[in-house]
Amino acid sequence: MIDLKNLNIILTGSTGGIGGEILNKLYHCNAKIIATGTNQEKLDKIKEKFEGVITKRLDLSDHNSIEKFLDECNEIFQNKIDTLINNAGITQDNLSIRMKDEEWNNVINLNLTSTFLLSKNAIKKMLKNKSGKIINITSIVGHTGNIGQANYAASKAGLVGMTKSLALEYGKKNIKINCISPGFIKSDMTDKINESFKKSLEEKISLERFGSPEDVANVVLFLSSKLSDYITGETIHVNGGMYFS
C-alpha cells in the first residue's frame, strides 16, 4: 500500500464523485489534506467523516481569492506544500453557434485560468523547498473533442499544454507536473444516460465498460507518491482503451 505519511496535499473539487474518491484514498494513505469545494454542506460532511482533514470553501471563479487561499494553506502546512491536485471543474454545454459568451468564459476561466493561478501560486511556495508536485485532472474530451463541449474541450486541452510548459520550466527545481485524463467514469451524470446510448458508448471502449472514480484516484495516489518521482510533463489516460495518445 502506498504511504503518503507527512505529505501535505491540497485537493480542489473534493465534494464531487471523483474528488470524493481521491480524498478517501489520500486519507487512508495517511496524507495531510486541505480539501476545497463550493458546497458548504458537503464540506461539513467531509469534516465529520474524515478526522483531521481541513476543509475550506473556495470559489475558484473569484480569481482574486486564489493567492490568499494558497498563503493560508502554506501557513497551515508550515511552509511545505507537497502536492496540489487541481480536480475542480465545471461544464456549461451548448452547440457552438448557440454558445453564449458567458458559457465560454465561465468554463475557460474556472477550468483553465483558475488552475493556472493555483499552480502559479503553489509553485512559488514549492520553489522555496525545491520540491513539489502538481496533478491536473483533464479529460478525454480535451483530446477527442465532443459535440456541444467546445468550451470544455478547449479548457481541458489547454490544461495539457499548460502542464507540459510548467513541467519544462520547473523540472530543474524538482517540481513535477502531470495530468490525468479520465474517460467515461461512473457518476450521477452517467447514471442518467439511457441504456441504449450507454451501450453504444461502451462499445467504443476496449474494456467495454465505464471506469470508476477509484480508477482515477489510484493514479492520483501513484503520482502523489515517490513511485512517480521520475515522471513529469506527462498525461496518463484512464479511459479503458477508448482513446490512445
N, C-alpha and C positions, 0 to 999 in steps of 0.2 A: 504493500500500500504506500502511496506517495505521502510523504510527511512534509507539511508546509509550516511546521512549528517555527515561531519567531518571525514569520514573514508578514509584513503589513500590506494589506491589499485593499484597494478601493474598487468597488463594483457599482456601476451605474445600471439603472433599469432592473433593479433587483426584485421588483414586485410582479414581473411578468412570468410566463411559463419557463422560458429558457433561463432568465435571470434567477428565478427561484431555485432552479435545479443547480445552477452554478454556485449560488450561495450555499445550498445544502452540502454540496461536495467540498467546497472550500472549508466550511465549518467543521466537517467531520475529518478533515485532514489537518486540523489544528491551526489554521491561519487566523490572524487577527484581521477583522474585517470592518470597513465602513461601507454600509450599503445605502444606496440612494433610490429614490423614486418620487413620484408626484402625489401618490395616493397615501395620505397620512394614515388612514385606517389600516391599510395593508402593511405599512411600515410598523405600526404599533403591534400588529400580529407577529411580524418578524422578530421584534424585540422580545415578545413573550415566548416565542418558540425557541429562539437561538440565544442562549445566555452569553452575554459578553459582546455580542455583535452591536456595533454602534450604528444607528440609523440617522439619516439626515434627509429631510425633504429638499429636493433640488429641482428647480425648474430650469432645464437646460436651454429653453428658449430665451431666457434672460442672460445674455452673454456677459453682462456686467457683474453677475454674481459668481462667475466661474473662478476668477483669480482668488477672490476671498474664500471660496469653498476650499480650494487647494491649500491655501495658507492655513486654514483651520485643520484640515486633515494632517498637514505636515506637523502642526503643533501637537495634535493628539498622538501622532506616531513618533514624536520626539525626533523630528528632522530625519526620518527614514521611511520614505515611501518606496516599497519594493516593487509593487505591481499595480498598474492601473488597467482595469478591464472596462473598455468602452462598449457596453452592451445596449444602452438605451437607444431607442429609435421609434419613428412613427411612420405611418402611411397615410396618404390622402390621395386615393386613386381617382383617375379620370382619364378618358381618352385625350390625347394631346391637344386636339383643336378645341376641346371643351375645358381644358385645364385652366383654372384661374391663376393669375399671378400669385395670389395668396397661397394657393395649394402648392405651387412650385417652390416659392420662397420658404414656406414653413418647413417643408421636408428637407430642403437643402440646408437651411440654417440649423436645424436641430441635428440631423443625421451626420452632416459633414462638418459644418463650421463649428458647432459646439464640440465635436470630437477633436477637431484641430486645436481649439482653445484649451480643452482639458489636457491634451497631450503636450502642448507647448508649455503650459504652466507646470505640469508634472515633471517634464524633462528638466526644467530649471532647478527643481528640487533634487532630482536624481543626479544631476551633474556634480553636485557637491559631494555625493557619496561615490561617484564614478561607478554607479551600478543602478540597474533598474530594468523593468520590463513593462511593455505596453501591449495589450492584446485587444485588437479591434474586431468586433463582430460585424462582418459584412453579410453578403447574401449571394446565392447562386444567380439571382436576378441581375446583380452587378456585372455578371459575365455573359449572360444569355439574353438580357433584356426581357421585357414582359409587357403584354398588352395592357394599357391603362396605368402603367407604372413608370413612365418616362422620368418623373421626378425621383422616385425611389431608386430606380436602377442607376440614375446618374449619381445619386448620393453614395450608393454602395460601391460603384465603380471608382468614384473619387477616393473613397477610403483606401482602396487597394493601391492606387498611385501615390497617395499621401504616405501610406505605410512604407512603401519602398523608398521614398525620398527621405523620410525621417530615419529609416534604418541606415541609409548611406551616410547621413550627416552625423549620427551619434554612435555608430558601432565602435568607433575608436575610443569612445568614452565608456564602453562596456554596457551600453543601453541597447537591449534587444527589442525590436518592434515587429510584431507579426499580426496576420489576420486569420480569422476562422470564417469560412464561408459555408453556412448551413444551406441545405436544400429544403425539401418539404419535411417539416418537423411537426409531429402531432401536437395540436394545441386546440384551444376553444374555437379558433377560427377554422382550422381544418376539419374539426368535428361537424361543422355546419355545411360542408361540401356534400352535395348529393352523391349517392353511391355510384352512379354511372360515370360521373365526371371524375370521381375519386379513383375509380378503376382505370380510367384512361390515363390518369397521371401516373398511377403505379406501374402501368405497362411501359412507361418511359424510363423507369428506374431499374437498373440492372438487378438490384436486390428485391425488386417488386414489392416494396413496402415503404411507408413513410418512416422517417427516423424519429427518435425520441429526444426530449430535452437532455436526457442523460448522455446521449451520444455526443452532443455538443459540449456538455460540461466536462466530460472525460478529457477532451482535447484541451480545454482551458486548464485543467489540472496539469497536464503534461507541459504546456507552455509556461505555466507558472513555476514549475519545478526546475531543479538542477538538471533534469534529464534533457532539457531543451537548450542548454547553455551555449550551444554552437549553432543555433538557428536564429536567423534574423532576416527580415525583409520578405518572408515567405507568406503564402496563403495556403492554409490547409483546408481542403474541401471535405465537408461532411454531408454527402448527398446520396450515398448508396449507389453511386455509379450513374447518376443521371447526367452528369457533366464531367468531362475530363479536361483539365487545363493543359 
